[in-house]
C-alpha cells in the first residue's frame, strides 16, 4: 500500500509539474507575440481601415472646390468633445498627417486635423487627449465622376495609440462635401439660366429691331409710293407752259379771243381735257383754254 501510495504521489507531482511547464510556455509564447507586434505609433493605416468611399457627380474642378471649402471650414463633423457642445471646431488643413502613412493608391490625398482633443466621440476606445486626423483621397474615374475616400483616426498624444473612427466622421464630412458641391452646381445652373435668359432677351430685342426696321422700310416704301402717285396725279392734272408763253383763250378755238398771254414755265392746273385743248386755271386764278401743244408735262 505504501509503495502504491508513493507511486500515486509521484505521479500527481509529475502532472502538476507538467501543467506548470505548459502554462509557462504559453506565457512565453504570448509575450513573444506581443513583443513582435509593432508599436501603435508605427502602425500604417494609410491603406487599411474601413473608411468611407463614394462617387461624386460633377467636374473635377467643382468637386475639388467643394473639398477645399470643407478643408477650410475649421470643423470636423461627426464627433465632439463635450455633450453641451456637440461640434468639433479648431480644425485646420494640413499637407500630411503622422496618423497616416504615405498614400500609395491612386488619386490625390488631402488632410485636416484637430489637435488637443479630449476623448472625441465616435472613435473606438478613445479616452485621452490627442489629435483627430481626417484624410480625403480624390480619384477621377470619368469626366463627370470622381471617387472620394475618407478615413478618420484619433491618436492619443501620450501613448500614441490609434483609435479608428466608427464611421460618423466620414459620413459627416462626405455630407458636407456633397452640400458644398450641390451649392456650386446650383450656382452654375443659375448662371447658365441667366446667360440663356440674357441671350433670349437679346434675341427678342434683335427681332423687335428687325420688325421696326421692316416697318420703317415699309413706311418709306409706302411714302415713296404715295409720292409717286402724287407725282403721277400732278402729271395728270398739272402742266407747264412751254418756253415763249402761250395765249389763254376764252374758248377751245384758235379764233377765240385771247384773254391773256401766260408766260413760259408757268404751272397751270388742268381742269378739262379734250383731244386738242386743255381747260386750265393759272396760278392767279384765271381760267381759259390752251392748246395741248402749248403745254409740257411736269418732270
Buried (B, 14 or more C-beta within 10 A) or exposed (E): EEEEEEEEEEEEEEEEEEEEEEEEEEEEEEEEEEEEEEEEEEBEBBEEBEBBBBEBEBBBEBBBBBBBBBBEBEBBBBBBBEEEEEEBEBBEBBEBBEBBBEBEEEBEBBBBBBBEBEBBBBBEEBEBBBBBBBBBBBBBEEEEBBBBBBBBBBBBEEEBBBBBBBBBBBBBBBEBBBEBBEEBBEEEEEEEEEEEEEEEEEEEEEEEEEEEEEEEEEEEEEEEEEEEEEEEEBEEEBBBBBEEBBBBBEEBEEEBEEBEEBEBEBEBBBEEEEEEBBBBBBEEEEBBBBBEEBBEEEE
